[in-house]
Amino acid sequence: MTDDNATAETSASRRTGARMGLSGRLLILTILFVMIAEVLIYVPSIANFRLNWLKDRLAAAHTAALVLDPGADRVVPEQLVRRVLDSIGAKAVALKMGNQRYLLALSENPPMAQQEVDMRDMSALGAIVGAFETLLVSKNTDVLRAVGAAPMGGDFVEIVLEVGPLRQAMLRFSVNVLLLSLIISAITAALVYFALHYLLVRPMRRITANMMAFHADPENPARVIVPSGRRDEVGLAERELAAMQGDLASMLHNKSRLAALGLAVSKINHDLRNLLASAQLFSEGLSHLPDPRVQRFAPKLMRSLERAIELCQSTLSYGRAQEPPPVRKPVELEPLVEEVRETLGLADVAQIAWIVAIERGMKVDADRDQLLRVLLNLTRNAAQALETRVPNDPLRDQIRITGRRQGAVAVIEVSDTGPGFPEKAREHLFEAFQATTRTGGTGLGLAIAAELIRAHGGEIRLVEGTIGATFRITIPDRAVELDAHRNARRA
């Protein structure tokens, strides 16, 4: 058997199991539960049937006591006595009045009784035990002595009879109860089965089939389940499944785009690195020119090219490679922010105001290059948002960077007075290809910034309720091991 055939057979067996297993189990469990309920009803019923049967015989004995009145001064014919005993089904009838016990009727040689039932004082448990003793233990030839309340002011009346008729009557009653229980079980099981099949099994089959189809092609939006509109738990499960499948399909689509981006970057990485290396050589040649402006910008151009080459070596973090772990050390924030301004070319631009409010001498425990990339991405987005307003006004269009320390945590805020982010972009702010509001933008800047800050154990988030957009970055200092700190000081 080939693998394809085995897979098809496995899928078919799974579908068959899902189609037959749950329905069959529901049917069997329903019949079982109904039978258990019938057993719980049968146990007291059979005990009550036995007591009623004996009460009927004692009632007949009461009538016989009226006929065979021991106080009457007359002789009862023997034929009448036998007829009375036959009507009761007893071998003897006795009555106790005061200290006297009268034998009202007696068949020939009555045997000894193997079982006694006192109807005057009978508990529920005793009635149940006696019923099953009669039904399961006693023989048809055994003799039972039953005692009940007596008429005419007597103490009690008793009868002696064979167990056989009582046992046969109890067996017939049991068979009738069993047949009735089977009929009730079948009807109840059918009703419950069809109800559960319609309410649960069919929706579960639909959900299962959709999950299998979605598993086969999760990026196909047509495979997302369409909720049935039910208001119960099944409808809620369908709606949640539809939302989850939609999010997963969108995420997988984005992941596929990112994978394609990584493949494309890996193909051009080698050539781009060579071009940047050539540009670096040309920059070194420019650094020897006597022009003061060239002397001023050449070192910055060299550092920019060096960082670009390093980025090419590791490729984009959302392509083939992951970001390297940060090499952390204390970094002065104010010179870093000034380098960000010069890199963006905002140093000579008067149309956009650049405001810096950083605590004097503030340092951040971070990787300098990675923190520079984070600030570059945030400020570049802010500048691009403000550039949409033409002409710019420095009183209105501003980029503000603040920095302060809260104990062992560095807090940096980058804000602008631009239009801010729409509600749709806020939902996926730090996801690649999601948060861009600019035509032609990729939406990678915020995603890369969030990844770099998380690598530092920090957090970046959008501050609500501000003009424009304000991002707050928190980076905690690393914990210092005391032993390593002491060794470093001794050295």
BALUM-842355 format. One record per residue (C-alpha): x, y, z. Coordinates in nm, 2 decimals, decimal comma, always signed. Example, Ala and Ser with C-alpha at 12.3 -4.5 7.8 and 13.67 -1.06 7.14 Angstrom:
2
       xx       yy       zz
    +1,23    -0,45    +0,78
    +1,37    -0,11    +0,71
% end
This chain:
491
       xx       yy       zz
    +0,00    +0,00    +0,00
    +0,14    +0,34    -0,10
    +0,16    +0,64    +0,14
    -0,12    +0,82    -0,05
    -0,35    +0,52    -0,02
    -0,27    +0,49    +0,35
    -0,34    +0,86    +0,40
    -0,67    +0,84    +0,22
    -0,77    +0,53    +0,42
    -0,67    +0,70    +0,74
    -0,88    +1,01    +0,65
    -1,17    +0,79    +0,56
    -1,15    +0,60    +0,88
    -1,14    +0,92    +1,07
    -1,45    +1,05    +0,89
    -1,63    +0,72    +0,96
    -1,53    +0,73    +1,33
    -1,65    +1,08    +1,36
    -1,98    +0,99    +1,18
    -2,05    +0,67    +1,38
    -1,86    +0,70    +1,70
    -2,04    +1,00    +1,86
    -2,39    +0,90    +1,75
    -2,35    +0,54    +1,85
    -2,22    +0,64    +2,19
    -2,50    +0,88    +2,25
    -2,75    +0,60    +2,16
    -2,59    +0,35    +2,39
    -2,55    +0,59    +2,68
    -2,92    +0,70    +2,65
    -3,04    +0,34    +2,66
    -2,81    +0,27    +2,95
    -2,92    +0,57    +3,15
    -3,29    +0,49    +3,09
    -3,24    +0,13    +3,20
    -3,06    +0,25    +3,51
    -3,35    +0,47    +3,59
    -3,59    +0,18    +3,53
    -3,39    -0,04    +3,76
    -3,41    +0,23    +4,03
    -3,79    +0,24    +3,98
    -3,82    -0,14    +3,96
    -3,66    -0,21    +4,30
    -3,92    -0,04    +4,51
    -4,19    -0,14    +4,26
    -4,13    -0,52    +4,30
    -4,12    -0,48    +4,68
    -4,45    -0,29    +4,67
    -4,60    -0,55    +4,44
    -4,52    -0,83    +4,69
    -4,67    -0,64    +4,98
    -4,99    -0,56    +4,78
    -5,02    -0,92    +4,68
    -4,99    -1,03    +5,04
    -5,23    -0,76    +5,15
    -5,49    -0,89    +4,91
    -5,45    -1,24    +5,06
    -5,48    -1,10    +5,41
    -5,79    -0,91    +5,31
    -5,94    -1,23    +5,19
    -5,84    -1,39    +5,52
    -6,03    -1,10    +5,69
    -6,34    -1,20    +5,50
    -6,28    -1,56    +5,59
    -6,26    -1,46    +5,96
    -6,61    -1,31    +5,93
    -6,74    -1,64    +5,78
    -6,54    -1,86    +6,02
    -6,61    -1,65    +6,33
    -6,47    -1,84    +6,62
    -6,72    -1,68    +6,86
    -7,02    -1,80    +6,66
    -7,19    -2,11    +6,81
    -7,22    -2,31    +6,49
    -7,03    -2,57    +6,30
    -6,88    -2,47    +5,97
    -6,90    -2,74    +5,70
    -6,56    -2,88    +5,59
    -6,65    -2,81    +5,23
    -6,69    -2,44    +5,30
    -6,36    -2,43    +5,48
    -6,18    -2,58    +5,18
    -6,36    -2,34    +4,95
    -6,24    -2,05    +5,17
    -5,88    -2,17    +5,17
    -5,88    -2,23    +4,80
    -6,01    -1,88    +4,74
    -5,73    -1,74    +4,95
    -5,47    -1,97    +4,82
    -5,37    -2,05    +5,17
    -5,31    -2,37    +5,36
    -5,42    -2,23    +5,70
    -5,59    -1,92    +5,84
    -5,55    -1,83    +6,21
    -5,68    -1,55    +6,43
    -5,55    -1,43    +6,76
    -5,78    -1,25    +7,00
    -5,65    -1,17    +7,35
    -5,47    -1,47    +7,48
    -5,65    -1,71    +7,25
    -5,54    -1,82    +6,91
    -5,81    -1,97    +6,69
    -5,73    -2,18    +6,39
    -6,01    -2,08    +6,15
    -5,92    -2,30    +5,86
    -5,66    -2,57    +5,81
    -5,57    -2,79    +5,52
    -5,44    -3,14    +5,57
    -5,09    -3,15    +5,72
    -4,97    -2,79    +5,66
    -4,58    -2,77    +5,63
    -4,35    -2,55    +5,83
    -4,30    -2,20    +5,70
    -3,96    -2,11    +5,56
    -4,03    -1,74    +5,54
    -4,23    -1,50    +5,76
    -4,37    -1,15    +5,67
    -4,52    -0,93    +5,93
    -4,73    -0,66    +5,75
    -4,79    -0,47    +6,07
    -4,43    -0,35    +6,10
    -4,25    -0,35    +5,77
    -3,97    -0,11    +5,68
    -3,88    -0,01    +5,32
    -3,55    -0,19    +5,33
    -3,70    -0,50    +5,48
    -3,97    -0,50    +5,21
    -3,70    -0,48    +4,93
    -3,48    -0,75    +5,09
    -3,78    -0,98    +5,14
    -3,90    -0,93    +4,78
    -3,57    -1,03    +4,63
    -3,54    -1,32    +4,87
    -3,88    -1,44    +4,75
    -3,79    -1,38    +4,38
    -3,43    -1,52    +4,38
    -3,38    -1,74    +4,68
    -3,71    -1,91    +4,76
    -3,85    -2,21    +4,58
    -4,20    -2,25    +4,45
    -4,26    -2,53    +4,71
    -4,15    -2,31    +5,01
    -4,41    -2,20    +5,26
    -4,46    -1,84    +5,37
    -4,63    -1,72    +5,68
    -4,79    -1,37    +5,65
    -4,93    -1,17    +5,95
    -5,15    -0,87    +5,93
    -5,40    -0,67    +6,13
    -5,71    -0,86    +6,24
    -6,08    -0,76    +6,22
    -6,34    -0,77    +6,50
    -6,09    -0,64    +6,76
    -5,85    -0,93    +6,71
    -5,47    -0,89    +6,76
    -5,37    -1,02    +6,42
    -5,47    -1,26    +6,15
    -5,22    -1,49    +5,98
    -5,22    -1,71    +5,68
    -4,98    -1,98    +5,56
    -4,94    -2,03    +5,19
    -4,70    -2,16    +4,93
    -4,45    -1,92    +4,77
    -4,50    -2,05    +4,42
    -4,81    -1,84    +4,32
    -4,65    -1,52    +4,47
    -4,32    -1,59    +4,30
    -4,49    -1,65    +3,96
    -4,69    -1,33    +4,00
    -4,37    -1,14    +4,08
    -4,19    -1,29    +3,77
    -4,48    -1,19    +3,55
    -4,47    -0,84    +3,69
    -4,09    -0,83    +3,63
    -4,13    -0,93    +3,27
    -4,39    -0,67    +3,21
    -4,17    -0,40    +3,37
    -3,88    -0,51    +3,16
    -4,08    -0,50    +2,84
    -4,22    -0,16    +2,93
    -3,87    -0,04    +3,01
    -3,74    -0,15    +2,68
    -4,01    +0,03    +2,50
    -3,96    +0,35    +2,70
    -3,59    +0,32    +2,65
    -3,62    +0,28    +2,27
    -3,86    +0,57    +2,24
    -3,65    +0,79    +2,47
    -3,33    +0,69    +2,31
    -3,47    +0,77    +1,96
    -3,59    +1,11    +2,07
    -3,27    +1,20    +2,25
    -3,06    +1,06    +1,96
    -3,24    +1,27    +1,69
    -3,24    +1,58    +1,91
    -2,87    +1,55    +1,99
    -2,79    +1,45    +1,63
    -2,96    +1,77    +1,51
    -2,83    +2,00    +1,78
    -2,48    +1,87    +1,83
    -2,36    +1,59    +1,60
    -2,44    +1,76    +1,27
    -2,28    +2,09    +1,37
    -1,98    +1,91    +1,51
    -1,94    +1,72    +1,17
    -1,97    +2,05    +0,99
    -1,70    +2,21    +1,22
    -1,48    +1,91    +1,19
    -1,51    +1,89    +0,81
    -1,43    +2,27    +0,79
    -1,12    +2,23    +1,02
    -0,99    +1,94    +0,80
    -1,05    +2,15    +0,49
    -0,88    +2,45    +0,65
    -0,59    +2,24    +0,76
    -0,54    +2,13    +0,40
    -0,52    +2,49    +0,27
    -0,50    +2,74    +0,56
    -0,42    +3,04    +0,34
    -0,73    +3,00    +0,13
    -0,99    +3,25    +0,27
    -1,27    +3,04    +0,11
    -1,19    +2,77    +0,37
    -1,28    +2,99    +0,66
    -1,60    +2,86    +0,82
    -1,92    +3,06    +0,78
    -2,11    +3,08    +1,11
    -2,46    +2,95    +1,11
    -2,60    +3,23    +1,32
    -2,70    +3,01    +1,61
    -2,71    +3,19    +1,95
    -2,60    +2,89    +2,17
    -2,26    +2,75    +2,25
    -2,23    +2,59    +1,91
    -2,28    +2,92    +1,74
    -2,03    +3,09    +1,97
    -1,78    +2,81    +1,88
    -1,84    +2,87    +1,51
    -1,79    +3,25    +1,54
    -1,47    +3,21    +1,74
    -1,34    +2,95    +1,50
    -1,42    +3,18    +1,21
    -1,23    +3,47    +1,38
    -0,94    +3,24    +1,46
    -0,92    +3,10    +1,11
    -0,94    +3,45    +0,96
    -0,65    +3,57    +1,18
    -0,45    +3,26    +1,11
    -0,50    +3,29    +0,73
    -0,40    +3,66    +0,74
    -0,09    +3,58    +0,95
    +0,02    +3,29    +0,72
    -0,03    +3,52    +0,42
    +0,19    +3,78    +0,58
    +0,45    +3,51    +0,68
    +0,46    +3,40    +0,32
    +0,53    +3,75    +0,21
    +0,80    +3,78    +0,48
    +0,95    +3,45    +0,36
    +0,96    +3,58    +0,01
    +1,12    +3,90    +0,13
    +1,39    +3,70    +0,31
    +1,45    +3,50    +0,00
    +1,48    +3,81    -0,22
    +1,71    +3,98    +0,03
    +1,93    +3,68    +0,05
    +1,97    +3,68    -0,32
    +2,07    +4,04    -0,35
    +2,26    +4,06    -0,03
    +2,60    +3,96    -0,17
    +2,59    +4,22    -0,46
    +2,45    +4,49    -0,23
    +2,74    +4,44    +0,01
    +2,99    +4,47    -0,27
    +2,83    +4,80    -0,38
    +2,84    +4,94    -0,03
    +3,20    +4,84    +0,00
    +3,28    +5,03    -0,32
    +3,09    +5,33    -0,18
    +3,30    +5,30    +0,14
    +3,62    +5,32    -0,06
    +3,50    +5,63    -0,25
    +3,40    +5,79    +0,09
    +3,75    +5,73    +0,22
    +3,88    +5,91    -0,09
    +3,65    +6,20    -0,02
    +3,77    +6,23    +0,34
    +4,11    +6,35    +0,20
    +3,96    +6,65    +0,03
    +4,03    +6,98    +0,20
    +3,67    +7,11    +0,17
    +3,55    +7,18    +0,53
    +3,20    +7,06    +0,46
    +3,34    +6,73    +0,32
    +3,56    +6,69    +0,62
    +3,26    +6,74    +0,84
    +3,02    +6,49    +0,67
    +3,27    +6,23    +0,55
    +3,31    +6,05    +0,89
    +2,93    +6,04    +0,93
    +2,90    +5,90    +0,58
    +3,16    +5,64    +0,67
    +2,98    +5,53    +0,98
    +2,65    +5,51    +0,79
    +2,80    +5,29    +0,53
    +2,96    +5,07    +0,79
    +2,63    +5,02    +0,96
    +2,47    +4,95    +0,62
    +2,73    +4,68    +0,55
    +2,67    +4,52    +0,89
    +2,29    +4,52    +0,82
    +2,36    +4,35    +0,48
    +2,57    +4,08    +0,65
    +2,29    +3,98    +0,88
    +2,01    +4,08    +0,63
    +1,67    +4,21    +0,75
    +1,54    +4,06    +1,07
    +1,22    +3,98    +0,89
    +1,40    +3,81    +0,61
    +1,62    +3,51    +0,64
    +1,82    +3,60    +0,95
    +1,73    +3,70    +1,31
    +1,86    +4,01    +1,49
    +2,18    +3,95    +1,68
    +2,16    +3,97    +2,06
    +2,23    +4,33    +2,18
    +2,58    +4,41    +2,31
    +2,48    +4,63    +2,60
    +2,68    +4,90    +2,76
    +2,60    +5,25    +2,90
    +2,52    +5,48    +2,61
    +2,48    +5,86    +2,65
    +2,14    +5,94    +2,51
    +2,19    +6,31    +2,41
    +2,47    +6,26    +2,16
    +2,28    +5,96    +2,02
    +1,97    +6,18    +1,96
    +2,18    +6,44    +1,79
    +2,33    +6,18    +1,56
    +1,98    +6,07    +1,47
    +1,89    +6,43    +1,38
    +2,19    +6,46    +1,15
    +2,13    +6,12    +0,99
    +1,78    +6,22    +0,90
    +1,90    +6,56    +0,76
    +1,68    +6,76    +1,00
    +1,97    +6,96    +1,14
    +1,94    +7,23    +0,87
    +1,56    +7,20    +0,82
    +1,38    +7,49    +0,98
    +1,03    +7,39    +0,87
    +1,01    +7,10    +1,13
    +1,10    +7,19    +1,49
    +1,33    +6,94    +1,67
    +1,28    +6,96    +2,05
    +1,50    +6,76    +2,29
    +1,43    +6,74    +2,67
    +1,67    +6,48    +2,81
    +1,80    +6,46    +3,17
    +2,16    +6,59    +3,18
    +2,41    +6,31    +3,15
    +2,14    +6,04    +3,11
    +2,27    +5,70    +3,00
    +2,09    +5,40    +2,87
    +2,20    +5,04    +2,93
    +2,16    +4,93    +2,57
    +2,32    +4,83    +2,24
    +2,42    +5,17    +2,08
    +2,36    +5,07    +1,72
    +2,03    +4,90    +1,79
    +1,90    +5,19    +2,00
    +2,00    +5,42    +1,72
    +1,80    +5,21    +1,47
    +1,50    +5,23    +1,70
    +1,51    +5,60    +1,73
    +1,58    +5,64    +1,36
    +1,27    +5,44    +1,27
    +1,05    +5,63    +1,51
    +1,17    +5,98    +1,41
    +1,17    +5,89    +1,04
    +0,81    +5,79    +1,07
    +0,73    +6,12    +1,25
    +0,91    +6,33    +0,99
    +0,73    +6,15    +0,71
    +0,40    +6,21    +0,88
    +0,48    +6,58    +0,92
    +0,60    +6,62    +0,57
    +0,25    +6,55    +0,44
    +0,16    +6,90    +0,56
    +0,28    +7,15    +0,30
    +0,41    +7,40    +0,38
    +0,55    +7,31    +0,72
    +0,53    +7,54    +1,01
    +0,78    +7,49    +1,30
    +0,52    +7,62    +1,55
    +0,29    +7,35    +1,45
    +0,50    +7,07    +1,31
    +0,73    +6,94    +1,58
    +0,93    +6,63    +1,68
    +1,00    +6,60    +2,05
    +1,23    +6,35    +2,22
    +1,24    +6,33    +2,60
    +1,44    +6,11    +2,83
    +1,44    +6,04    +3,20
    +1,52    +5,77    +3,45
    +1,28    +5,61    +3,68
    +1,50    +5,41    +3,92
    +1,67    +5,14    +3,72
    +1,45    +5,20    +3,41
    +1,53    +5,44    +3,12
    +1,22    +5,60    +2,97
    +1,24    +5,76    +2,63
    +0,95    +5,92    +2,45
    +0,94    +6,01    +2,08
    +0,64    +6,22    +1,98
    +0,52    +6,44    +1,69
    +0,23    +6,67    +1,63
    +0,12    +6,49    +1,31
    -0,21    +6,33    +1,22
    -0,14    +6,02    +1,44
    -0,25    +5,67    +1,35
    -0,60    +5,56    +1,24
    -0,79    +5,31    +1,45
    -0,73    +5,03    +1,19
    -0,35    +5,08    +1,21
    -0,35    +5,08    +1,59
    -0,49    +4,73    +1,60
    -0,17    +4,59    +1,43
    +0,07    +4,86    +1,52
    +0,39    +4,65    +1,57
    +0,32    +4,39    +1,31
    +0,51    +4,38    +0,98
    +0,32    +4,52    +0,67
    +0,03    +4,62    +0,89
    +0,08    +4,96    +1,06
    +0,19    +5,17    +0,76
    -0,03    +5,46    +0,67
    +0,20    +5,60    +0,40
    +0,17    +5,50    +0,04
    +0,47    +5,29    -0,06
    +0,56    +5,22    +0,31
    +0,63    +4,86    +0,42
    +0,53    +4,89    +0,79
    +0,86    +4,73    +0,89
    +1,00    +5,02    +1,09
    +0,78    +4,98    +1,40
    +0,80    +4,60    +1,39
    +1,18    +4,61    +1,39
    +1,18    +4,87    +1,67
    +0,95    +4,65    +1,88
    +1,18    +4,34    +1,82
    +1,49    +4,53    +1,92
    +1,34    +4,68    +2,23
    +1,20    +4,33    +2,34
    +1,56    +4,19    +2,29
    +1,66    +4,44    +2,56
    +1,39    +4,32    +2,80
    +1,20    +4,65    +2,75
    +0,87    +4,76    +2,61
    +0,75    +5,00    +2,34
    +0,39    +5,12    +2,32
    +0,18    +5,40    +2,18
    +0,06    +5,65    +2,44
    -0,31    +5,72    +2,41
    -0,47    +6,06    +2,44
    -0,19    +6,27    +2,29
    -0,16    +6,50    +1,99
    -0,02    +6,32    +1,70
    +0,17    +6,00    +1,79
    +0,37    +5,94    +2,11
    +0,58    +5,63    +2,15
    +0,71    +5,54    +2,50
    +1,02    +5,32    +2,53
    +1,12    +5,16    +2,86
    +1,45    +4,98    +2,89
    +1,54    +4,83    +3,23
    +1,91    +4,81    +3,34
    +2,07    +4,47    +3,35
    +2,09    +4,30    +3,68
    +2,45    +4,30    +3,80
    +2,58    +3,99    +3,98
    +2,77    +4,10    +4,29
    +3,05    +3,85    +4,25
    +3,12    +3,97    +3,89
    +3,09    +4,34    +4,00
    +3,35    +4,28    +4,28
    +3,59    +4,10    +4,05
    +3,56    +4,39    +3,80
    +3,64    +4,65    +4,07
    +3,94    +4,45    +4,20
    +4,08    +4,42    +3,84
% end
